[in-house]
Amino acid sequence: MSATDMEKIVSLCKRRGFIFQSSEIYGGLASTWDYGPLGVELKNNVKRAWWRAVVYERDDMEGLDAAILMNRVVWRYSGHEDTFSDPLVDCRRCKNRMRADHLKDNRCPACGSSDLTEPRQFNLMFKTHVGPIEDDASIAYLRPETAQGIFVNFLNVQTTMRRKLPFGIAQIGKAFRNEITPGNFTFRTREFEQMEIEYFVKPGTDEDWHERWIEDRFNWYIRLGINPNNLRRYEQPKEELAHYAKRTVDIQYRFFPERKDEYSQWDELEGIANRTDFDLKAHSKSNPSNEHSTVDLTYFDQEINQHIVPYVIEPSAGADRATLAFLMDAYNEEIVNAEKQDKRVVLKLHKDLAPIKVAVLPLLRNRPEIVSLAKAIKKDLQPVMRVVYDDTGAIGKLYRRQDEIGTPFCVTVDVQSLEDNQVTVRDRDTMGQARIPIQGLKAYLIEQLQ
């Protein structure tokens, strides 16, 4: 199964309340998006699944939630003030503005003209001011990544949690980049959410740990339902590597299957970089060029009885891109009845990711006793799973609606339920149905969802 076209996902997201254009009633704001009632549930489930996998299920990880605003000098010594930029060009004919390194044959993609300005560097950080006076002393930036908050807290976490190498620090949080050419729905935006790990290891063990993390992160997406045929590992060539990276491998997803060029169908879902000791050295008091740091960001290795600067392996994923990839991979159109040309759209989301786990549906909404029983079942299930009640259509339409938003199970209360205290449980993927006693329904659904 290949990934579906982006156009179908955009339509589904608007139609079913996953993602809306931000500020839509005022014409919107380019490449900014709001997650609707179902979208916020899906994205939260993606983040929970990531946190569970990298923090709760490991013995070598701690969590962190660093501030978005940081001291300006953090970005000076991290290199962002000087190097976090893209080459910008303008088309003199149509006034289109674009990244120079994304051009083909040095021509404007809008009008085809080769009459372009000379490239100039454009810093991607959003600049703001802290306090009532706007001067150089009050300059601050919205963070372009969450990683630096981890690096400057390395010793805080290591000492308070009494950690020994190797160990990691995980963080989920907002980041901001003033992209020159954002677009492709939620794939590239100026405001996004990262799921990042900085994993600190002893020098000399970094290459082995890098390989481990590449394999672990690749398999995480497969465990949560991504088709392996839509994933690949991409080894960044030396000319593409960030200045701090010894090696970087991207996990790429087939985000653009509609493109004829096989190479352009793929783009980054998550990057796993070997950052060596660049960041801790950059922020350390022992760095001769750092006149502001007050702390040596070193680790005392008791085995060799000396201080060392750990190397860092960084698996960095986007929560928004991951959410988009899971949506695209789960989307299916199936022929239910060939004679009637009956087709259903179904999101075959992993049960851990599905925004709603169970929908409780009354077969007849004009029968008060059926409605009352259905609502009582919904109330009983509510404390242990995300469950909804829906009586806004015929049962066939209600099933299709839940299929389209990825709900794994529908519970139907009918006339017979009043007599035998049983309900019908319908499976989203197979459309198979089972008759389950109401008394054991909660235990049954919990088992199925796990």
N, C-alpha and C positions, 0 to 999 in steps of 0.2 A: 504494500500500500504506500503510495507516495503522498507527500504533503499536499494539501488543497491550496487552491489559488487564494491569494490575499483578499481579493475582492469579495469572495463568499464569506470570509471571516468578518470583514468589516460590516457587511450587511447583517450577518447574524448578531454581531455584538450590539449594533444599534437596535435591532428589532426585538431582541430578548433581554436587553438591560444589562449587558456586560460592560460596554465602554461607550461613553458619549464624548462628543466634541466639547472641550472646555469653553465656557462663556458663549455657548451656542446662540443664545437669544440676542447677543450683541455681535453676531458674525464670527465668533470664535477667536482664538489666538493660535497662530500657526504652530502645529506640532505639540499642542498641549491637550491632554485628555483626562477625563474624569471616569473613574471606575464606578459603574452603577451597582445596584443591589446584588446582582449575581457576580459581577466582575470583582468586587471587593472581597466576596467570599472565596472565589477561585484564587485570587492573588494571595490572600491570607493563608489559604491552604497550601499553596506552593511554598510560601515562606516557612510555614510550620513544618512541612515535610523536610525542607532543607535544614532547619534548625535541629529537628529531631535526629536527622542522619549525621550531622557534623558535630553536634554538641552532646545530646542526650545519649546517643548510642556509642560514643567514644569515651575513653578514659583520659585523653590527652588534650582536652579543649576547654576553654573558658569563653564566656560571652562578654560583650561590651556594647555600650551605646554611647558613643562620643558625640559631642556637640557639633552642629553644622558650622557654626562660626568659630574660628580659631584665631590665635594670634597670627598676624600677618607674616611674621618671620618663619613660621612653620613652612609656608609656601615659598619663601625665599630659599631656605636651605634644602627643601625637597627638590628644588629645581623648577617648580611650576611657574614662578614669575618670569623666568627667562626662556624656558623651553616648551611650556605647555601651549603650543600654538599650531595652527594650520596655515598653509600658504593660500592666500586669498587673491583672486583675480576678478576683474570686471570685464564684461563684454561691452565694447564701445558702441556696438550697433544697437543691441536691444536692452542694454543696461542690466542684464542678468548678472548676478554675483554667485561665484562658485569656488570650490576648492580646486586649486591648480593640479593637485596630485590625483584627482579623480577624472581628469579630462582624457578623452580619446582623440588622438591625432591633433592635440592642442586646438580643439575647436569647441565653440560654445554648444552645449547640448540643446539649448532652446532654439537658436536660429542658424547654427552651423557656421557662424562667422569665425574666422581666425584672427580677427582684429581685437586682441585682448591686451589688457594692461599688464605691466610687469608684476610678477608675484610679490606680495608683501605679507609679512607674518602677522597673523591675527590671534591674539591670546584668547583662549576659550573660557577663561574664568569670569564669572559675574562679579563685578566690583560693587561694593557698597561702602557705607561709612557708619561707624559706631559712635554714637553720641550726637550732641546738637550741632557741632561744628564740623563742616566738611573741609578737611585739609589733609595733607599727606600723613599726618600722625594718626588720623582716624580711619584710614583705609583698612577695609577687611574684605574677605572674599567668601562667597558661598562655596563650600567645598566642592571640588570637581571629582573627588573620590573619597571613600571612607577609610582608605588604608592609612593615611597619615595620622588619623586619630588613634589608630592601633599602635603605630610605631612610637608616638610620643608617650603612650601609656604602657609601654613594654615593661618597664621596671615596676610600675604600680601593680600591674597584674601579677607579674612573676613573684614579687616579694609577698604581697598580701595573700596569694593563693598557694605559696610555697612550692612553686612549680620547678621541675628540673627538665632540661632539654632531653628529648624533643617535646615541645608542646605548642599549641596553637591558640589564637584568639579569633573568635568569629564575631561578625557584626552585620546587621541589616540596617540600612539607612538610606536617606535621600542624598542624592548628589546632583550637581547642576553643571551643565556645560553649554556655553553659548555657541552651539553648532552653527556653522555657516550654511549648511544645506541639510537640515533635518528632514524627516519624512518617512514614507513607507509605514503609515499608521503608527503603532507604538514601538516600532523597531528602533527608530532613532529620534529621540526627543531631547529637549533642553533640560527637562526635569525628569529624573528617573530614580529608581531604587536599586541599590546594589546589595548583593549577598556575598560578602568577602571574608576570606580567611587569610591570616598571616601565620604561617606555620614555621616556628623557629627551630633550627637544627644546628648540630655541630658542623663546622666546615669539614668537608671531606665526605660527609654523608648526604650532602644536598642532592646529588644526582640520583641516588637511589630513592630518596623521598619524593623527588620530582616525578619519577616514573610511577610510584605508588599512587600519588594524588591524581595523575592523569587517568590512570585506570579506574580509580575509585569514583571520580567525578563522571567519567564517561558512562559507567555502569549505573549510576544513580538515575540518569534520565531514562535508561532502558527499563529499570525496575519500576518506574512510575509511568510506563506505557508508551514511551517514544519508540517508534519503529527504528531498529538499528540501521535500516537502509537509508534513513533520513538523517543520520548522524555520521560525522567523520572527524578524524583528527587531522589538524593542519599544522605542520611544522613551519613556524615563521622563519623565513630566510634571514640571514644576518643583516641585510639592508633594511628589513622591516622591524627589527628588534628595537625596543625602547632602550635608551642610553644606559639604563641600569640593569638590563636583563642579560643573563648568561645564556638563557634558552627560554623560549616560550612556545607552548603548544596550545592551539585553540581547538576547542570542541565546536565544530560548526554544524549548523542545521540547514536543511534545504528550505529556506524561507521564501524563495522566489522560484517555484517550480514552473511558472508560466514562461520564464525566460528561456530562449532557445539556446543560449550559450551555457553549456554545462557548468563552466567555472563560475559564472555570475549568479547561479542559482543558490550558492552557498554563502553563508556569512556567519560571523562569530556569535555563538551562544554563551560561551564561557571561555576565559583564558586562564591557563595555568602557567605562571612564570616563575623562573628561578631568579630572584632579585639579588642574589648574593648577599653581601653585608652593606650594600650601598646606603640603605635608608637609616639604619641604626648608626652608622658612621656619620652620615650627613647631619643628624640631629644631636650628636654626642659632643660633650665638652672636650673630648680628646681630639676632635677635628680641628686642625690649626686654622682653618678658614671660618670656623663658626665662633663668632665673638659674643653670641648671645646665650648659648646653651649653658646651663648650670649643673648638668648631670652627665656622668659617663654612662652611656647606654651599653654596658658590657655585662657579661655573665661570668660568674666565678665557677670554673670547672674544677670540681674537687678531685677528679681523677688525675688531672695533670697539674693541679695546684697553681692555676693562674687564670687571669681574666681573659676571656675571648669575646669576639663580636660574632654573634650567631649569624648564620645564613638564613634566608627567608624564602620559603615556597609560598606562592600566592595563587590560590584558586579564586578567581573573581568572576562572579556571575551576575547577570542582570535579572532582577525579579520580573520586570516588565517583559523582557525578551523570553524568559522561561515561560511565563504565562501565555504569551503569544504562541510559542512553539507547542505547548501542550494543547492549546485550542486547535491549532492547525492540524496537528497529528491525530486528534480525536474526532475530527469532523468526518462524517460518513453520509453518503446518500445511498439508500437501499431501496430496491424495488420490492414492495411487499406483495403486490398482486399484479402480475404481468398483463393479464387480460384487461384489467381496469386502469392500467398504467398508474397504479397507486404507489407513490414513493414517500418514504419517510426520511427526514434528516435526523441523525442521531449523533450526539457527542459521546463517544465511548471513552470518557475520562476515567482514569484510575479512581477507584472508590475513595482513596484518601484525598483526592483533589476536587471531587465533585462538589459544587457549591451547595447543593441540597442532597441529602442522603436518601430521604424518603418523602414521598407525597401521599397523603391520605385523601382518598376521593370517595364521595358518596355516589352510588350508582343512580339514585333518584334524589334530587335536591328538594323535591316537593313533599318528601316524606319526613316529617319532623323527627321521628324516632331513629331513622337512618342517619340523618344529619347529626343528631345528638350523640349517637354512638361513635360516628366518625370523629367528631370533635373531641370526645373523651379519649379516644385512642391517640389522637395527635397530642393531646395534653400529657398523656402518660409517657409518650416517647420523647417529648421535648427536652427533658433534662439531660438526656444521654446522646442525642444526635440532632443534627439540623433537619427539621421536619416542617413541612408546610401542609396546609389544608386548602383544597381548591374545589369549588363547585360551580365554576363560571362557564361550564359548557357540557356537551355530551361526553360520555366516557371515552369515546374514541379520540376526540379532540384533546381531551385532558391527557391521555397517554402520549399523544404526539408532541404536545407542548413540553412534557417532562423529558421525553426522548431528546428533544432539541436543545435542552439546557443541561443534559447529562445526568439526570437523576437516576441512580442505579435501581431503585425499587419504588413501585407504586403499590399501595395497599387500598383495595377496593372493598367498601362496605356495601352489601346488597341486602335484598329482602331475606335471603336465606340466613344471613348473618344474625338476624333477630331471633331465628329459631335454633341454630346450631352453635352460636357463639364462635364462628369461624369467619375468616376474611380471605380474600384472594390476594396473593402477593405476586406481582408481575415483575419479571426480570427485564431490565432495559435492553441488554445485548441480545438475548435469545428470544425475547417476547414470550418465554415460557411462563406458565402460571402454576402456582401451588396453593392448596387450601391449608391454611395454618390456624390453629386455635388461638383465639385472642389472648388467652392466659399465657401462652408461650411465645407470643409475637415479638415482644421486646428482646428476649434471649435469642430468638431465631435471627432477627435482623442484626443484632450485635455480632453474632457469629459470622453471618454472611459478609458484613462490612469489614471484618477483620481478616 
